[in-house]
Amino acid sequence: MEGSKRSVKKDELTSLVEQLQLDNFRLTLERDAYKESFESKKEDLEQSQKTIEQLQKRLNDVNLQLHLALEQLQKGKAERFGRKSETAESLQLQWLFDEAEVTFSATETEEEEEESVCVAPHVRKKHAKHKLTTLESSTALIEIDHTEDCPVPVDPVTGKAMVLCGTHSEDKVGFLPAKSYIERHLFPVYAPKEAYEAEDGTNNRIISYPLYSRVLKGVMVTDSLASEVIVKKFTDHLPLYRQEDIFRRKGLAISRQSMASWIVNAAKALEPLGKLLHKNVLQRQLVNMDESPLTVLHEKERSSDSQSYMVVQVGSGGGPTVVYYFYDPYRNATVISSLLSGFSSVLQTDGLSSYVTAVENLTQNGHSCTHIGCWSHARRSFTTLGKGAISKENARFVKMIAKLYKIERDMRQKYSEGFYASESAFVEERVSKVEPVLTAIYKLAQEKIAVAIVGSEFYKAVKYLLNQWPRLKYYPYYFNATPDNNIAERFTRPFAIGSRSWLFANTAAGAKASALMYTLIENAKLNKLNVHDYIWAVLDQAPYCRSEEDYNDLLPWNIDLSDIREKKQLISKAQPVKGRTEDYIIRGGLY
């Protein structure tokens, strides 16, 4: 019995083991199946996650491109339709000079027309005096006697001084607003003291001219009319072809080519005055500079679509404010350095790298020039998308920069009212008020540059601010400096007013002449002078100048215009010659 029981238990145990083995085998198969399924699903999930990541990256790229494209679209709309007071494009700086009508060579002067005379068996060209213009017989006439100004010539035959035997006249057309007149210049004619018969084909009479020569020697017009042409062109923005039509309606036949030659020749003669004004700019405590693009059609070794530049310098502090215009095909550091040669004070500009290099060159040459930046350009970078699209991040920077301007405005008002005892007291308080604002702006910029979208307008604005920070932070320490360089930009606006009428300069000589004329005119405006009278006086008095001291008397804050006032009074009294019926024929002359 016991043996049978043991056998039964053994069989049950064997059956149980087999059952457990079967269950274990089954479970192993299920486990392997589940494991295989899990691995497969895991791989599918990982692949799906990779696909999602790739799609998300592509979506981010597309969103970024769309964001940047929308920014550019908004920027274009703001530039085209938005307010232009803060944009350089508004100045239309590429349309600076009204010289499309100037079609002459710099060496050309008023040429006499050639008249064909038939002489068998060929045609010989005979030079005839050109009747440049004709005036009515009722035109007022003034006689100006130069007898006292002219030296008495010596007879080359007898060696004795000649005696006065008459006068020689040359007529010039003068001009006052809405009134033409004639200046008749009388020059003494001398003959030998002891009469004798001259050789065949010669004349023993000599016309004596003043020892000095006019700026516009031999032209048919007075300095007053030439100054009128200059002022209309560079102040009233009337192109020369329009002035030609205006003069024609008044009965004056004056070609645009003649007017253009007057401008270029006058500019050449007045270069010493321009150089003296530039010297005064560099003697000031602060110089603001800006440059503007300009196209010159005919320039040596350059194509007609090449971009040239007009550089504007404004000097202030330590004397009257002075402005100087300079034309050059380039705006590189070499050009900028030449314009700042010897300068050892404070320079304020925009972010052009050429200015940085130029200041480094000055420092290497032993000149302690301090370079400060322009907050207007920094602020402008945050407002490129226009007021309607400005973000909260942009707005924060704009508002903080506005605090700098409010501090400046309030303190300048108080200074004008005598609130501060000295310039140093003004600077000390400005530094204390501005430094906390500057610190906050810089800290915010460092925070935002790390999270801004690379390539976005906001990123570019913050990057520009940080790059310019070494120069932006220094303006509070210099009394004459303000937060921005807008004073230099304002002096480019005379070019923009006539932007619909002219697009380019014709010649390099014309562009240089324009720079000189704008220099004289804008300095006259700064000193509250009548621009026409100032140019007239400069043309009148320049021939007497032989040294820098002489030209110093022609500076707008030194010049005496009493002679011009006397001439105006004399002109106002001019009357037509009674009984004259013949028209006046104006030919110019040697004076």
TAKA-V562158 format. One record per residue. OMEGA is omega in radians with two decimals (* if undefined). Layout:
omega=OMEGA
omega=OMEGA
This chain:
omega=3.14
omega=3.14
omega=3.12
omega=3.12
omega=3.14
omega=3.14
omega=3.13
omega=-3.13
omega=-3.13
omega=3.12
omega=3.12
omega=-3.13
omega=3.13
omega=3.14
omega=3.14
omega=3.12
omega=3.14
omega=3.13
omega=3.11
omega=3.10
omega=3.09
omega=3.13
omega=3.13
omega=3.12
omega=3.13
omega=-3.14
omega=3.10
omega=3.10
omega=3.13
omega=3.12
omega=-3.12
omega=3.13
omega=3.11
omega=-3.13
omega=3.12
omega=3.11
omega=-3.14
omega=-3.14
omega=3.13
omega=3.13
omega=3.10
omega=3.11
omega=3.10
omega=-3.14
omega=3.12
omega=3.10
omega=3.11
omega=3.12
omega=3.09
omega=3.12
omega=3.12
omega=3.13
omega=3.11
omega=3.12
omega=3.13
omega=3.10
omega=3.10
omega=3.11
omega=3.11
omega=3.11
omega=3.13
omega=3.12
omega=3.11
omega=3.12
omega=3.10
omega=3.12
omega=-3.13
omega=3.12
omega=3.11
omega=3.08
omega=3.14
omega=3.09
omega=3.13
omega=3.11
omega=3.10
omega=3.11
omega=-3.14
omega=3.14
omega=-3.07
omega=-3.01
omega=-3.07
omega=3.09
omega=-3.02
omega=-3.03
omega=-3.08
omega=-3.10
omega=3.12
omega=-3.13
omega=-3.11
omega=-3.12
omega=-3.10
omega=-2.98
omega=3.10
omega=-3.14
omega=-2.97
omega=-2.85
omega=-3.05
omega=-3.04
omega=3.12
omega=-3.08
omega=-3.06
omega=-3.03
omega=-3.07
omega=3.02
omega=-3.10
omega=-3.11
omega=-3.11
omega=2.99
omega=3.13
omega=-3.10
omega=3.10
omega=3.11
omega=3.13
omega=-3.07
omega=-3.11
omega=3.09
omega=-3.10
omega=3.06
omega=-3.09
omega=0.05
omega=-3.14
omega=3.12
omega=3.12
omega=3.14
omega=-3.11
omega=3.12
omega=3.13
omega=3.08
omega=-3.07
omega=3.04
omega=-3.00
omega=3.11
omega=-3.12
omega=3.12
omega=-3.13
omega=-3.12
omega=-3.12
omega=-3.12
omega=3.13
omega=-3.10
omega=3.08
omega=3.07
omega=3.11
omega=-3.05
omega=-3.14
omega=-3.07
omega=-3.11
omega=-3.09
omega=-2.98
omega=3.10
omega=3.10
omega=-3.10
omega=3.13
omega=3.12
omega=-3.11
omega=-3.12
omega=-3.06
omega=-3.11
omega=-3.13
omega=3.10
omega=3.12
omega=3.14
omega=3.14
omega=-3.12
omega=-3.13
omega=3.11
omega=3.05
omega=-3.06
omega=2.98
omega=-3.09
omega=3.06
omega=3.09
omega=3.03
omega=-3.08
omega=2.89
omega=-3.13
omega=3.10
omega=3.14
omega=3.03
omega=3.10
omega=3.13
omega=2.97
omega=3.09
omega=-3.13
omega=-3.11
omega=3.13
omega=-3.10
omega=3.04
omega=-3.08
omega=3.08
omega=3.13
omega=-3.12
omega=3.08
omega=-3.04
omega=3.02
omega=-3.08
omega=-3.14
omega=3.09
omega=-3.13
omega=3.09
omega=3.13
omega=-3.13
omega=-3.12
omega=3.02
omega=-3.09
omega=3.04
omega=-3.13
omega=3.12
omega=3.09
omega=-3.12
omega=3.13
omega=3.13
omega=3.10
omega=3.02
omega=3.10
omega=-3.03
omega=3.00
omega=-3.14
omega=-3.00
omega=-3.04
omega=3.07
omega=3.09
omega=3.14
omega=3.12
omega=3.09
omega=3.11
omega=3.08
omega=3.10
omega=-3.12
omega=-3.11
omega=3.12
omega=-3.11
omega=-2.98
omega=3.07
omega=3.14
omega=3.06
omega=3.07
omega=3.10
omega=-3.05
omega=3.12
omega=3.08
omega=3.10
omega=3.10
omega=3.11
omega=-3.14
omega=3.12
omega=-3.14
omega=3.11
omega=3.11
omega=3.11
omega=3.13
omega=3.13
omega=-3.13
omega=-3.09
omega=3.11
omega=3.12
omega=3.10
omega=-3.14
omega=3.13
omega=3.13
omega=3.08
omega=-3.08
omega=-3.11
omega=-3.13
omega=3.08
omega=3.14
omega=3.11
omega=-3.11
omega=-3.07
omega=3.12
omega=3.11
omega=3.10
omega=3.08
omega=3.12
omega=3.12
omega=3.08
omega=3.09
omega=3.09
omega=3.10
omega=3.08
omega=-3.08
omega=3.09
omega=-3.12
omega=-3.09
omega=3.13
omega=3.05
omega=3.02
omega=-3.11
omega=3.05
omega=3.13
omega=-3.06
omega=-3.13
omega=-3.12
omega=3.09
omega=3.09
omega=-3.01
omega=-3.03
omega=3.13
omega=-3.05
omega=3.03
omega=3.08
omega=3.12
omega=-3.06
omega=-3.13
omega=3.09
omega=-3.10
omega=3.04
omega=-3.03
omega=2.99
omega=-3.13
omega=-3.14
omega=3.06
omega=3.09
omega=3.12
omega=-3.13
omega=-3.13
omega=-3.13
omega=-3.13
omega=3.13
omega=3.08
omega=-3.09
omega=3.07
omega=-3.11
omega=3.12
omega=-3.11
omega=3.12
omega=3.04
omega=3.12
omega=-3.06
omega=3.07
omega=-3.09
omega=-3.07
omega=3.13
omega=3.13
omega=-3.13
omega=-3.14
omega=3.13
omega=3.13
omega=-3.13
omega=-3.08
omega=3.12
omega=-3.09
omega=-3.07
omega=3.14
omega=-3.03
omega=3.11
omega=3.11
omega=-3.08
omega=2.97
omega=-3.00
omega=-3.13
omega=-3.06
omega=-3.13
omega=3.11
omega=3.13
omega=3.13
omega=-3.14
omega=3.12
omega=3.09
omega=3.10
omega=3.11
omega=-3.14
omega=3.13
omega=3.14
omega=3.04
omega=3.12
omega=-3.09
omega=-3.14
omega=3.11
omega=-3.08
omega=3.10
omega=-3.01
omega=-3.03
omega=3.13
omega=3.09
omega=3.10
omega=3.10
omega=3.11
omega=-3.12
omega=3.14
omega=-3.14
omega=-3.09
omega=-3.09
omega=-3.10
omega=3.13
omega=-3.06
omega=-3.07
omega=-3.06
omega=-3.09
omega=-3.10
omega=3.13
omega=3.13
omega=3.10
omega=-3.08
omega=3.13
omega=3.13
omega=-3.13
omega=-3.13
omega=3.14
omega=3.09
omega=3.11
omega=3.11
omega=3.11
omega=-3.13
omega=3.12
omega=3.10
omega=-3.13
omega=-3.10
omega=-3.11
omega=-3.09
omega=3.10
omega=3.10
omega=3.12
omega=3.12
omega=3.12
omega=3.13
omega=3.10
omega=-3.09
omega=-3.08
omega=-3.09
omega=-3.10
omega=3.09
omega=3.14
omega=3.09
omega=3.08
omega=-3.11
omega=-3.11
omega=3.14
omega=3.14
omega=3.12
omega=-3.11
omega=-3.14
omega=-3.02
omega=-3.04
omega=3.10
omega=3.13
omega=3.12
omega=3.12
omega=3.14
omega=3.13
omega=-3.11
omega=3.13
omega=3.12
omega=3.14
omega=3.11
omega=3.11
omega=-3.02
omega=-3.11
omega=-3.11
omega=-3.07
omega=-3.11
omega=3.11
omega=-3.13
omega=-3.12
omega=3.13
omega=3.13
omega=3.11
omega=3.11
omega=3.13
omega=-3.12
omega=3.14
omega=3.13
omega=3.11
omega=-3.12
omega=-3.12
omega=3.12
omega=-3.11
omega=-3.03
omega=3.12
omega=3.13
omega=-3.10
omega=-2.98
omega=-2.98
omega=-3.03
omega=-3.09
omega=-3.03
omega=-3.08
omega=-2.99
omega=-3.06
omega=-3.11
omega=3.04
omega=-3.11
omega=-3.03
omega=-3.13
omega=-3.00
omega=-3.13
omega=3.10
omega=3.12
omega=-3.13
omega=-3.13
omega=2.97
omega=-3.08
omega=3.06
omega=3.13
omega=-2.99
omega=-3.03
omega=-3.12
omega=-3.00
omega=3.12
omega=-3.06
omega=-3.11
omega=-3.05
omega=-3.00
omega=3.01
omega=-3.09
omega=-3.10
omega=3.07
omega=3.10
omega=3.11
omega=3.12
omega=3.11
omega=3.10
omega=3.11
omega=3.12
omega=3.14
omega=-3.12
omega=3.07
omega=3.10
omega=-3.13
omega=-3.05
omega=-3.10
omega=3.06
omega=3.05
omega=3.10
omega=-3.13
omega=-3.13
omega=3.04
omega=3.09
omega=2.96
omega=-3.00
omega=3.14
omega=-3.13
omega=-3.12
omega=3.13
omega=3.10
omega=-3.12
omega=3.13
omega=3.11
omega=3.13
omega=-2.95
omega=-3.09
omega=-3.13
omega=-3.13
omega=-3.05
omega=3.13
omega=-3.10
omega=3.13
omega=3.11
omega=3.10
omega=3.14
omega=3.11
omega=3.10
omega=3.14
omega=3.09
omega=-3.00
omega=3.11
omega=3.11
omega=-2.94
omega=3.09
omega=-3.10
omega=-3.11
omega=3.13
omega=3.11
omega=3.11
omega=3.11
omega=3.12
omega=3.11
omega=3.11
omega=3.11
omega=-3.13
omega=-3.12
omega=-3.13
omega=-3.10
omega=-3.13
omega=3.06
omega=3.09
omega=-3.09
omega=3.07
omega=-3.13
omega=3.11
omega=-3.09
omega=3.11
omega=3.07
omega=3.06
omega=-3.06
omega=-3.10
omega=-3.07
omega=3.12
omega=3.14
omega=-3.10
omega=*
